[in-house]
Amino acid sequence: MIFLTGPHGSGKTTGSKLLEQYGFKVIDLGPTLRRLHTESDSSLSFGEWCRAGEADQGANFTDNLLINEINKRFSAVGGSSSDFLDLLIVGSRSAEGIQYLRTRAKCETAYTDSIIFLDAPFEILLRNYSEREGSRYSRGTFQVILERDREMGLESIRSIANYVVRNDGSLELLAANLEALIFVTLKYRRRVVE
């Protein structure tokens, strides 16, 4: 598995779409949990649902849900699809969460698990996030969002990341850096999925 993480606006979605075309199967953790919340038919808000699950089933409630999703996705494509390269897990927010997923998910491939941390200057993060959300965020409001991620443990991932890729705002350069990392450094076989 490859864990692709970083702050909001760093290029995780762009990077995951790029890698998906080569045969990575993407599991974006935030949207996956929100889908599971919707499917649960709970009357609780997403945050309340997470807290209630943790109170009832323990601190790793959401991690266990994600492990089930990862294992389902891997069994669906792992050994049976010629265009499958590996799983790309997007959006982890803490080193502890990544370690929990790594040790419990049943996803054996020929490749070693890697953590890629995407980063970008504040102005690029703010611009990308504002464009994605369709609304201009103030520097202060966005700083609060980034601080929440830090409180969740995002910076702890940087310290254990195998690779840090800097996004300078150029999509072409981000794509070239990720492709070089995946296909040259990590030695994945290049495949193009039609």
Secondary structure by P-SEA (a helix, b strand, c coil): cbbbbbcccccaaaaaaaaaaabbbbbbaaaaaaaaaaaacccccaaaaaaaaaaacccaaaaaaaaaaaaaaaaacccccccccbbbbcccccaaaaaaaaacccccccccbbbbbbbbcaaaaaaaaaaaacccccaaaaaaaaaaaaaacaaaaaaaccbbbbbcccaaaaaaaaaaaacccccccccccc
